[in-house]
Amino acid sequence: MISAPEDKNPKTIGDDRTRDRGFSMGSFITDILQTRECRNMMDSLMSDFLNQWSQDHSAKKVIARLFRLLIGKRMARPLAAGTEKQLYRLFEKSEFVENAGKTAPDWINCAIEILNTFTHTLEHLPDQKKAEVVDDFFSKIDTGKIADTLMSLFRTTGSLRSVNPTYFAEKILPQIQNWLDHTDFGELRELFDNAKEDYDALIVQLCELAFEYPAKFIILLSFIPGIANFAILFLANMTKRFNTLSPDMLADILLSFFRELDGNTAGDLLNNLTEIIRQIHTGSALVGESGAPRFTMDFSGKMREILKKTDPVFFIKARNAMIDGKETILKIFMDVAAENPEFLVQQLNHLAVLPNSKSKLWKRKIEHIEDLPEDVSIKALKTGLTSWNTYDLADIINSLSRMANSLHNSHPEVPASFIREFTGALDLYEIEETVRWLTADIFHSFRPLVRTVFPTIVQEFCGFFTPEDDGQDQAIQEAREMLRGFILNEEEKSWA
């Protein structure tokens, strides 16, 4: 490359001309071309051109050497103290910033056209050449300068939004529409499908890189609530549009997405999520107050805000639909899990966890039902009981009886201990009142069942009539006399 003597008194190009007259894009471009950076770039290009032109030709080499000497002093501007950023300083001028917006679209369109031509040319290169070009491109990009540029743009964005909060929505949406009109999403989908191994590796390495800078990663995570609010707003509006579709079309669209999910990756995700849930549960108890985990306090406050805007009728209808879907999903899960006996073994080992949780929820629900007006709660209870599926309940009782028999045969002390703990927690006075009216109502309907099991019950039932000094001896004695009189009366009738 040609070089020239070092400048003795460097100064920013274009200072005098800009000071003497108004801003001109032509003179600004002239100033750019006279900067050290542009002179060195043109010198490099000219040297390459002359080398190619004079290759394998002696006369041309002589001419090229003379031409390089002739233009060397004018074209080259080597590095000198204070001149490292001549080009950069030109773009600091306020005149340029104020007037650049007028011609910036033309610049951008020109750059897009150049980029479009470049990408189409790159597309038709041999694969090895493509890789070389892309390698050179990524290895020479100044990502630090990109970050600094982006931060400057972010600050400018904030300033614009302070004047007009919807400024970018008004400017960007028409361009997005134009982009959508000219984009072939079929080709994008094909590109996405063919890039699975590449983006899988990218995701894994990005996660590893994130935890090499934990402080910055945590700050990055702090953006999640704000992003989540934007996502909620987007989903609220998007689901509103989905509800305008016909049920068969909506189901077909969503189920087609579901069929393409990667089950193996979903299994890994499930394992990680379950561990996160366990850690959150433990951490909530540690950071909360005694008997009141932090999650309980935060969730109760947020739930009040949500339910104030929730339509109860739509909510219950959606809940019923989800119950039906849950039943289907659980049936499939049980059938598939049964293929691996370890799933069933672990479920039996932790059999009491779910019933205990449901018992607590039922207790809380019943307490709230008791707070309702009596006529409202009775009417609702009547409606709920009449819709009960008694056939499935009977099958459940049959299955539980078989399981109880097996348990008693192997561990007879377990049922007795369970029953003692249960009866010790009962309110016997309320139970007595319930039994008085319940027996009269249901024994007629349960006659076939009673005739089957009653002989066995009577054998143990007689033992209840012995005095125990528990405050019920007088009632027990009266019942014994009544039973004795009933039996003797029946015997007298039979003898007669």
Secondary structure in CASP SS format (residue, H / E / C, confidence):
PFRMAT SS
TARGET T0000
AUTHOR 0000-0000-0000
METHOD secondary structure of the structure
MODEL  1
M C 1.00
I C 1.00
S C 1.00
A C 1.00
P C 1.00
E C 1.00
D C 1.00
K C 1.00
N C 1.00
P C 1.00
K C 1.00
T C 1.00
I C 1.00
G C 1.00
D H 1.00
D H 1.00
R H 1.00
T H 1.00
R H 1.00
D H 1.00
R C 1.00
G C 1.00
F C 1.00
S C 1.00
M H 1.00
G H 1.00
S H 1.00
F H 1.00
I H 1.00
T H 1.00
D H 1.00
I H 1.00
L H 1.00
Q C 1.00
T C 1.00
R H 1.00
E H 1.00
C H 1.00
R H 1.00
N H 1.00
M H 1.00
M H 1.00
D H 1.00
S H 1.00
L H 1.00
M H 1.00
S H 1.00
D H 1.00
F H 1.00
L H 1.00
N H 1.00
Q H 1.00
W H 1.00
S C 1.00
Q C 1.00
D C 1.00
H C 1.00
S H 1.00
A H 1.00
K H 1.00
K H 1.00
V H 1.00
I H 1.00
A H 1.00
R H 1.00
L H 1.00
F H 1.00
R H 1.00
L H 1.00
L H 1.00
I H 1.00
G H 1.00
K H 1.00
R H 1.00
M H 1.00
A C 1.00
R C 1.00
P C 1.00
L C 1.00
A C 1.00
A C 1.00
G C 1.00
T C 1.00
E C 1.00
K C 1.00
Q H 1.00
L H 1.00
Y H 1.00
R H 1.00
L H 1.00
F C 1.00
E C 1.00
K C 1.00
S H 1.00
E H 1.00
F H 1.00
V H 1.00
E H 1.00
N H 1.00
A H 1.00
G H 1.00
K H 1.00
T H 1.00
A H 1.00
P H 1.00
D H 1.00
W H 1.00
I H 1.00
N H 1.00
C H 1.00
A H 1.00
I H 1.00
E H 1.00
I H 1.00
L H 1.00
N H 1.00
T H 1.00
F H 1.00
T H 1.00
H H 1.00
T H 1.00
L H 1.00
E H 1.00
H C 1.00
L C 1.00
P C 1.00
D H 1.00
Q H 1.00
K H 1.00
K H 1.00
A H 1.00
E H 1.00
V H 1.00
V H 1.00
D H 1.00
D H 1.00
F H 1.00
F H 1.00
S H 1.00
K C 1.00
I C 1.00
D C 1.00
T H 1.00
G H 1.00
K H 1.00
I H 1.00
A H 1.00
D H 1.00
T H 1.00
L H 1.00
M H 1.00
S H 1.00
L H 1.00
F H 1.00
R H 1.00
T H 1.00
T H 1.00
G H 1.00
S H 1.00
L H 1.00
R H 1.00
S H 1.00
V H 1.00
N C 1.00
P C 1.00
T C 1.00
Y H 1.00
F H 1.00
A H 1.00
E H 1.00
K H 1.00
I H 1.00
L H 1.00
P H 1.00
Q H 1.00
I H 1.00
Q H 1.00
N H 1.00
W H 1.00
L H 1.00
D H 1.00
H C 1.00
T C 1.00
D C 1.00
F H 1.00
G H 1.00
E H 1.00
L H 1.00
R H 1.00
E H 1.00
L H 1.00
F H 1.00
D H 1.00
N H 1.00
A C 1.00
K H 1.00
E H 1.00
D H 1.00
Y H 1.00
D H 1.00
A H 1.00
L H 1.00
I H 1.00
V H 1.00
Q H 1.00
L H 1.00
C H 1.00
E H 1.00
L H 1.00
A H 1.00
F C 1.00
E C 1.00
Y C 1.00
P H 1.00
A H 1.00
K H 1.00
F H 1.00
I H 1.00
I H 1.00
L H 1.00
L H 1.00
S C 1.00
F C 1.00
I H 1.00
P H 1.00
G H 1.00
I H 1.00
A H 1.00
N H 1.00
F H 1.00
A H 1.00
I H 1.00
L H 1.00
F H 1.00
L H 1.00
A H 1.00
N H 1.00
M H 1.00
T H 1.00
K H 1.00
R H 1.00
F H 1.00
N C 1.00
T C 1.00
L C 1.00
S C 1.00
P H 1.00
D H 1.00
M H 1.00
L H 1.00
A H 1.00
D H 1.00
I H 1.00
L H 1.00
L H 1.00
S H 1.00
F H 1.00
F H 1.00
R H 1.00
E C 1.00
L C 1.00
D C 1.00
G H 1.00
N H 1.00
T H 1.00
A H 1.00
G H 1.00
D H 1.00
L H 1.00
L H 1.00
N H 1.00
N H 1.00
L H 1.00
T H 1.00
E H 1.00
I H 1.00
I H 1.00
R H 1.00
Q H 1.00
I H 1.00
H H 1.00
T H 1.00
G H 1.00
S H 1.00
A H 1.00
L H 1.00
V H 1.00
G C 1.00
E E 1.00
S C 1.00
G C 1.00
A E 1.00
P C 1.00
R H 1.00
F H 1.00
T H 1.00
M H 1.00
D H 1.00
F H 1.00
S H 1.00
G H 1.00
K H 1.00
M H 1.00
R H 1.00
E H 1.00
I H 1.00
L H 1.00
K H 1.00
K C 1.00
T C 1.00
D C 1.00
P H 1.00
V H 1.00
F H 1.00
F H 1.00
I H 1.00
K H 1.00
A H 1.00
R H 1.00
N H 1.00
A H 1.00
M H 1.00
I H 1.00
D H 1.00
G H 1.00
K H 1.00
E H 1.00
T H 1.00
I H 1.00
L H 1.00
K H 1.00
I H 1.00
F H 1.00
M H 1.00
D H 1.00
V H 1.00
A H 1.00
A C 1.00
E C 1.00
N C 1.00
P H 1.00
E H 1.00
F H 1.00
L H 1.00
V H 1.00
Q H 1.00
Q H 1.00
L H 1.00
N H 1.00
H C 1.00
L C 1.00
A C 1.00
V H 1.00
L H 1.00
P H 1.00
N H 1.00
S H 1.00
K H 1.00
S H 1.00
K H 1.00
L H 1.00
W H 1.00
K H 1.00
R H 1.00
K H 1.00
I H 1.00
E H 1.00
H H 1.00
I H 1.00
E H 1.00
D C 1.00
L C 1.00
P C 1.00
E H 1.00
D H 1.00
V H 1.00
S H 1.00
I H 1.00
K H 1.00
A H 1.00
L H 1.00
K H 1.00
T H 1.00
G H 1.00
L H 1.00
T H 1.00
S C 1.00
W C 1.00
N C 1.00
T H 1.00
Y H 1.00
D H 1.00
L H 1.00
A H 1.00
D H 1.00
I H 1.00
I H 1.00
N H 1.00
S H 1.00
L H 1.00
S H 1.00
R H 1.00
M H 1.00
A H 1.00
N H 1.00
S H 1.00
L H 1.00
H H 1.00
N H 1.00
S H 1.00
H C 1.00
P C 1.00
E H 1.00
V H 1.00
P H 1.00
A H 1.00
S H 1.00
F H 1.00
I H 1.00
R H 1.00
E H 1.00
F H 1.00
T H 1.00
G H 1.00
A C 1.00
L C 1.00
D C 1.00
L H 1.00
Y H 1.00
E H 1.00
I H 1.00
E H 1.00
E H 1.00
T H 1.00
V H 1.00
R H 1.00
W H 1.00
L H 1.00
T H 1.00
A H 1.00
D H 1.00
I H 1.00
F C 1.00
H C 1.00
S C 1.00
F C 1.00
R H 1.00
P H 1.00
L H 1.00
V H 1.00
R H 1.00
T H 1.00
V H 1.00
F H 1.00
P H 1.00
T H 1.00
I H 1.00
V H 1.00
Q H 1.00
E H 1.00
F H 1.00
C H 1.00
G H 1.00
F H 1.00
F H 1.00
T C 1.00
P C 1.00
E C 1.00
D C 1.00
D C 1.00
G C 1.00
Q C 1.00
D H 1.00
Q H 1.00
A H 1.00
I H 1.00
Q H 1.00
E H 1.00
A H 1.00
R H 1.00
E H 1.00
M H 1.00
L H 1.00
R H 1.00
G H 1.00
F H 1.00
I H 1.00
L H 1.00
N H 1.00
E H 1.00
E H 1.00
E H 1.00
K H 1.00
S H 1.00
W H 1.00
A C 1.00
END
